[in-house]
Amino acid sequence: MAKLTFGPAKLSNNLKKYKEKFGHLPSPEALRFRSKMELEEMAEVALMRNKPVKDWENRPNVKMGTILDDLYS
């Protein structure tokens, strides 16, 4: 039987630059519910404005009552 393994997805250039500059990646919700193109655009705008995306930056402090909260425990 064939075995499938999934590795981490590679970050785009804008998301790499975003992480280097602001020290965090997009929130798990953004990664799950937004397209790669949307994430790329949001990171690009944040880099141009020199300000992080508020939802991504504040996510560790917000409890939503989902299993994704456990990622920040």
C-alpha positions as CSV (number, residue, x, y, z in Angstrom):
1,M,0.0,0.0,0.0
2,A,1.3,3.5,-0.9
3,K,2.1,5.8,1.9
4,L,1.4,9.6,1.7
5,T,3.3,12.1,3.8
6,F,2.7,15.8,3.9
7,G,5.4,18.2,4.8
8,P,5.0,21.9,5.7
9,A,4.1,24.1,2.9
10,K,6.8,26.5,1.7
11,L,6.3,30.1,2.5
12,S,6.1,32.7,-0.3
13,N,8.6,35.5,-0.4
14,N,6.3,38.0,1.1
15,L,5.3,35.7,4.0
16,K,9.0,35.0,4.7
17,K,9.8,38.7,4.8
18,Y,6.7,39.3,7.0
19,K,7.9,36.6,9.5
20,E,11.4,38.0,9.5
21,K,10.2,41.6,10.1
22,F,7.3,41.0,12.5
23,G,8.3,37.7,14.1
24,H,5.1,35.7,13.5
25,L,3.1,34.0,10.7
26,P,-0.5,34.5,9.8
27,S,-3.0,33.1,12.3
28,P,-4.1,29.5,11.8
29,E,-7.6,30.7,10.9
30,A,-6.1,32.9,8.1
31,L,-4.0,30.0,6.8
32,R,-7.1,27.8,6.7
33,F,-9.7,30.1,5.4
34,R,-7.9,32.5,3.1
35,S,-6.3,31.7,-0.3
36,K,-2.6,31.9,-0.8
37,M,-3.1,34.9,-3.0
38,E,-5.1,36.7,-0.2
39,L,-2.4,35.9,2.4
40,E,0.3,37.1,0.0
41,E,-1.5,40.4,-0.6
42,M,-2.1,41.0,3.1
43,A,1.6,40.4,3.9
44,E,2.6,42.7,1.1
45,V,0.4,45.5,2.3
46,A,1.7,45.0,5.9
47,L,5.3,45.2,4.7
48,M,4.6,48.4,2.7
49,R,2.8,50.0,5.7
50,N,5.5,48.8,8.1
51,K,2.7,47.5,10.4
52,P,1.7,43.9,11.1
53,V,-1.7,42.6,10.3
54,K,-3.6,43.2,13.6
55,D,-5.6,39.9,13.5
56,W,-2.4,37.9,13.0
57,E,-0.5,39.8,15.7
58,N,-3.2,39.6,18.3
59,R,-4.3,36.0,17.8
60,P,-2.3,34.5,20.6
61,N,-4.1,36.8,23.1
62,V,-7.6,36.0,21.8
63,K,-9.5,32.9,22.9
64,M,-12.1,31.8,20.4
65,G,-13.1,28.5,22.1
66,T,-11.8,26.3,19.3
67,I,-9.1,23.7,19.2
68,L,-6.8,26.2,17.4
69,D,-6.5,28.0,20.8
70,D,-4.3,25.1,21.9
71,L,-1.6,26.2,19.4
72,Y,-1.0,29.2,21.6
73,S,-1.0,27.4,25.1
